[in-house]
Amino acid sequence: MTHPIIKDLNTRYTAKKYDATKRISADDIQVIKEALRLSASSINSQPWKFIVLESDDAKQRFHDTFANKHQFNQPHAKEASHTILLAYDPKFTKEKYAKRVDAEVTSGHLPEDRYNMMLDGAYGFAEANTDENGFNGNWTKAQVYIALGNLLHTLARLGIDSTPMEGVDPELIGSIFEKELAGHVCEVALAIGYHQDGEDYNHGLPKARMHMDDVIEVL
Ligand SMILES: Cc1cc2nc3c(=O)[nH]c(=O)nc-3n(C[C@H](O)[C@H](O)[C@H](O)COP(=O)(O)O)c2cc1C
């Protein structure tokens, strides 16, 4: 298949070794941030926070979060151009949702007279996924993974390499980035940058996916 989307998706891959001398341009970082912001989410909940680690100090702090586990991902903390922490809100309340509905109205997307209908009606989706302690992190985390997928595709189109990392330590990230996370939980991060030529064993390998008929059925 020769479509440019398929070409980009075949070219993107999980980088295993970054060239520490190469940095993503400020223009591309702007595109990446805006693509993240534009990610879709159930009921437009946007129950997330994305933290872009760019400075040496931020990278050192992220490096420190690998003290206890998943050290195989640790080199990316300093060698990749940037890392993005993708964090979900474990207790996404109706009060927080009201801010999103505010944006629905101020943006012109929702007529003002439908404000309460959206706030009360749509939030039912969140309520249906909320337990007796107010925890709805399974649902909000699912939204964060939509942003991750959107980000992976955006990076593929920009020709920027990346490494999704569930191999992170949510507890240490939670304490070392406590202030910035503001109650959000980070269980997945994305290193981004440019691979080290000749030293990344994963670069240039064929895609290893299930056969189309095994995963997709058209009725
Ligand atoms: C949610 C998620 C978590 C992942 N965690 C890691 C990780 O911690 N370290 C790593 O090297 N690769 C990680 N990967 C990369 C996958 O192994 C990789 O995407 C998969 O093998 C497909 O290969 P490709 O990305 O090169 O196409 C992760 C991928 C995803 C989507």
The ligand as an SDF file (V2000), in Angstrom:
LIG
                    3D

 31 33  0  0  0  0  0  0  0  0999 V2000
    1.3490    1.8570   25.7760 C   0  0  0  0  0  0  0  0  0  0  0  0
    2.6930    1.3840   25.3110 C   0  0  0  0  0  0  0  0  0  0  0  0
    3.7020    1.1350   26.2330 C   0  0  0  0  0  0  0  0  0  0  0  0
    4.9670    0.7470   25.8170 C   0  0  0  0  0  0  0  0  0  0  0  0
    5.9920    0.6300   26.7280 N   0  0  0  0  0  0  0  0  0  0  0  0
    7.2580    0.4660   26.2690 C   0  0  0  0  0  0  0  0  0  0  0  0
    8.3730    0.5970   27.1380 C   0  0  0  0  0  0  0  0  0  0  0  0
    8.2420    0.8080   28.3450 O   0  0  0  0  0  0  0  0  0  0  0  0
    9.6280    0.4890   26.6080 N   0  0  0  0  0  0  0  0  0  0  0  0
    9.8350    0.2360   25.2770 C   0  0  0  0  0  0  0  0  0  0  0  0
   10.9940    0.1680   24.8370 O   0  0  0  0  0  0  0  0  0  0  0  0
    8.7960    0.0970   24.4300 N   0  0  0  0  0  0  0  0  0  0  0  0
    7.5230    0.2240   24.8870 C   0  0  0  0  0  0  0  0  0  0  0  0
    6.4610    0.1660   24.0130 N   0  0  0  0  0  0  0  0  0  0  0  0
    6.7150   -0.1080   22.5890 C   0  0  0  0  0  0  0  0  0  0  0  0
    6.0340   -1.3610   22.0500 C   0  0  0  0  0  0  0  0  0  0  0  0
    6.7420   -2.5090   22.4230 O   0  0  0  0  0  0  0  0  0  0  0  0
    5.9310   -1.2010   20.5430 C   0  0  0  0  0  0  0  0  0  0  0  0
    5.0730   -0.1150   20.2540 O   0  0  0  0  0  0  0  0  0  0  0  0
    5.4070   -2.4470   19.8450 C   0  0  0  0  0  0  0  0  0  0  0  0
    6.2960   -3.5140   19.9650 O   0  0  0  0  0  0  0  0  0  0  0  0
    5.1880   -2.1670   18.3610 C   0  0  0  0  0  0  0  0  0  0  0  0
    6.3840   -1.7490   17.7420 O   0  0  0  0  0  0  0  0  0  0  0  0
    6.5600   -0.3500   17.0250 P   0  0  0  0  0  0  0  0  0  0  0  0
    6.1770    0.7270   17.9840 O   0  0  0  0  0  0  0  0  0  0  0  0
    8.0450   -0.2800   16.7240 O   0  0  0  0  0  0  0  0  0  0  0  0
    5.7310   -0.3260   15.8000 O   0  0  0  0  0  0  0  0  0  0  0  0
    5.2000    0.5300   24.4340 C   0  0  0  0  0  0  0  0  0  0  0  0
    4.1760    0.7830   23.5170 C   0  0  0  0  0  0  0  0  0  0  0  0
    2.9480    1.2140   23.9360 C   0  0  0  0  0  0  0  0  0  0  0  0
    1.8900    1.5370   22.9040 C   0  0  0  0  0  0  0  0  0  0  0  0
  1  2  1  0
  2  3  1  0
  2 30  2  0
  3  4  2  0
  4  5  1  0
  4 28  1  0
  5  6  2  0
  6  7  1  0
  6 13  1  0
  7  8  2  0
  7  9  1  0
  9 10  1  0
 10 11  2  0
 10 12  1  0
 12 13  2  0
 13 14  1  0
 14 15  1  0
 14 28  1  0
 15 16  1  0
 16 17  1  0
 16 18  1  0
 18 19  1  0
 18 20  1  0
 20 21  1  0
 20 22  1  0
 22 23  1  0
 23 24  1  0
 24 25  2  0
 24 26  1  0
 24 27  1  0
 28 29  2  0
 29 30  1  0
 30 31  1  0
M  END
$$$$
